[in-house]
Amino acid sequence: KALTVTYSGDKSIVVGGKVDDKKIKVEMLYTNGKTKKIDIKNCTVTGLDVNIAGPVEVTIQYLGYFARFTVTGIAKAPEKISAKYNGEELSVGSTIDITKISVTVTYNDKTKDVISSGFTISPTKVTQVGTNTITVTYNGYSDTINIKATEIMPTSITAIYNGGTVIEGSQVNKSSI
């Protein structure tokens, strides 16, 4: 009388994914009201590969009978990010070198990519001694990193004396330095 199908798998599948044929249940309904389970391996199945965003129809054919169900293809998109700073401590006031930041993007199909550009940071400079929390943002997703900063320390001091000759044992006039 008819072929029936039920699908217990994920109804939303990322484009590039596949319908799980192990979760397809096929039965033949006979005119006497009885049903018989049909092994999916004995059927012709089309539409398992999800190649487009939007409705994707899966068709099962068995002995000239057809049954169909629909899943939804969803575009691959970022789901979260994780940022890491790979640089040294900075001096207060230093601009953060974004090439020292790596961002791991996790997509809705559970794949990951490590990117080194295309994201923004805020603030762009370390502003205080100690830990500075920096927000990294990519495609609307954010994570924070901590960058340590130290005080700006002089590397040398230069002094010039403008006071003329000083006799040994005399004091140097400090205002002349």
C-alpha positions as CSV (number, residue, x, y, z in Angstrom):
1,K,0.0,0.0,0.0
2,A,2.7,2.6,1.0
3,L,6.3,3.1,2.1
4,T,6.7,5.1,5.3
5,V,9.9,6.7,6.7
6,T,10.9,8.3,10.0
7,Y,14.1,10.0,10.7
8,S,15.4,10.4,14.2
9,G,18.6,12.2,13.4
10,D,19.5,15.9,13.4
11,K,17.0,17.8,11.3
12,S,19.4,20.8,10.9
13,I,22.7,19.8,9.2
14,V,25.6,22.1,8.3
15,V,26.1,22.4,4.5
16,G,28.8,19.9,3.6
17,G,27.4,17.4,6.1
18,K,25.4,14.2,5.5
19,V,22.1,12.8,6.7
20,D,22.7,9.9,9.1
21,D,21.3,6.9,7.2
22,K,21.5,4.8,10.4
23,K,18.7,6.9,11.8
24,I,16.4,6.4,8.9
25,K,13.6,3.8,9.7
26,V,11.7,2.5,6.6
27,E,8.6,0.4,6.8
28,M,6.3,-1.1,4.2
29,L,2.6,-0.7,5.0
30,Y,0.5,-3.5,3.4
31,T,-3.2,-3.4,2.5
32,N,-4.0,-5.7,5.3
33,G,-2.7,-3.1,7.8
34,K,0.4,-4.9,8.7
35,T,3.9,-3.3,8.5
36,K,7.3,-4.8,7.8
37,K,10.6,-3.1,8.5
38,I,12.7,-2.6,5.4
39,D,16.5,-2.5,5.7
40,I,17.8,0.8,4.4
41,K,20.5,-1.1,2.5
42,N,17.8,-2.6,0.3
43,C,16.5,0.8,-0.7
44,T,17.6,3.5,-3.1
45,V,18.3,6.6,-1.1
46,T,18.9,10.1,-2.6
47,G,19.6,13.4,-1.0
48,L,21.8,12.3,1.9
49,D,24.5,14.9,1.1
50,V,23.5,18.3,2.3
51,N,24.9,20.7,-0.4
52,I,22.7,23.7,0.0
53,A,21.3,25.9,2.8
54,G,17.6,25.5,3.2
55,P,15.3,22.5,2.7
56,V,16.9,19.3,1.5
57,E,14.6,16.5,0.5
58,V,15.7,12.9,1.1
59,T,13.9,10.3,-1.0
60,I,13.8,6.6,-0.3
61,Q,12.7,4.2,-3.0
62,Y,11.8,0.5,-2.5
63,L,10.0,-1.7,-5.0
64,G,8.5,1.2,-6.9
65,Y,7.3,3.0,-3.7
66,F,8.6,6.3,-2.5
67,A,8.8,8.0,0.8
68,R,10.4,11.4,1.6
69,F,11.4,13.6,4.5
70,T,13.1,17.0,4.7
71,V,16.1,18.2,6.6
72,T,17.4,21.8,6.7
73,G,20.8,22.7,5.4
74,I,22.4,25.4,7.5
75,A,25.4,27.5,6.4
76,K,28.7,26.9,8.1
77,A,29.2,29.7,10.6
78,P,31.4,30.5,13.6
79,E,30.0,29.3,16.9
80,K,32.7,30.6,19.3
81,I,36.3,31.8,19.4
82,S,39.2,31.2,21.7
83,A,42.1,33.8,21.7
84,K,45.7,33.4,22.8
85,Y,48.5,35.9,23.3
86,N,51.9,34.6,22.3
87,G,54.1,37.6,23.1
88,E,56.3,39.0,25.8
89,E,55.4,41.4,28.6
90,L,54.9,45.0,27.4
91,S,55.7,48.4,28.9
92,V,52.8,50.5,29.9
93,G,51.6,52.6,27.0
94,S,52.8,50.1,24.4
95,T,50.7,49.2,21.4
96,I,49.7,45.5,21.3
97,D,51.2,43.6,18.3
98,I,48.2,41.7,16.9
99,T,50.5,39.3,15.1
100,K,51.2,37.9,18.5
101,I,47.6,36.9,18.9
102,S,46.1,33.7,17.5
103,V,42.4,33.1,17.4
104,T,40.8,29.6,17.1
105,V,37.4,29.7,15.5
106,T,35.0,26.8,16.2
107,Y,32.3,26.4,13.6
108,N,28.8,24.9,13.9
109,D,30.0,21.7,12.2
110,K,32.6,21.4,15.0
111,T,35.6,22.1,12.7
112,K,38.2,24.6,13.8
113,D,40.4,27.1,12.0
114,V,43.3,29.2,13.5
115,I,43.3,32.7,12.1
116,S,45.8,35.5,12.5
117,S,43.9,38.4,11.0
118,G,40.4,39.6,10.5
119,F,39.7,40.2,14.2
120,T,39.8,43.3,16.3
121,I,41.2,44.0,19.8
122,S,40.1,46.5,22.4
123,P,41.9,48.3,23.9
124,T,44.9,48.4,21.5
125,K,47.4,49.5,24.1
126,V,48.3,48.2,27.6
127,T,47.5,51.0,30.0
128,Q,48.4,49.8,33.5
129,V,51.1,47.9,35.4
130,G,50.2,44.3,35.9
131,T,47.5,42.4,34.0
132,N,45.6,44.1,31.2
133,T,42.5,42.4,30.0
134,I,42.1,42.7,26.2
135,T,38.9,41.8,24.3
136,V,39.4,40.0,21.0
137,T,36.3,40.1,18.6
138,Y,35.7,38.1,15.4
139,N,32.3,38.0,13.5
140,G,30.4,39.1,16.6
141,Y,32.1,36.5,19.0
142,S,34.5,37.6,21.7
143,D,37.1,36.2,24.0
144,T,39.5,37.9,26.4
145,I,43.3,37.6,26.8
146,N,45.5,38.9,29.5
147,I,48.7,40.8,28.7
148,K,51.1,41.8,31.5
149,A,52.7,45.2,31.5
150,T,55.6,46.7,33.4
151,E,56.6,50.2,34.2
152,I,58.6,52.1,31.6
153,M,62.1,51.9,33.0
154,P,64.9,54.2,31.7
155,T,67.8,52.4,30.0
156,S,70.2,55.4,30.4
157,I,70.4,58.8,31.9
158,T,72.3,61.7,30.3
159,A,73.3,64.8,32.3
160,I,74.8,68.1,31.1
161,Y,76.6,70.5,33.4
162,N,76.4,74.2,32.5
163,G,78.0,75.7,35.5
164,G,81.5,76.3,34.4
165,T,84.7,75.2,36.3
166,V,84.4,73.7,39.8
167,I,87.3,73.8,42.2
168,E,88.2,70.6,43.8
169,G,86.4,70.2,47.1
170,S,83.7,72.7,46.1
171,Q,80.1,71.7,45.6
172,V,78.5,71.6,42.2
173,N,75.5,73.9,41.9
174,K,72.6,71.5,41.2
175,S,70.7,74.1,39.2
176,S,73.5,74.1,36.7
177,I,72.9,70.3,35.9
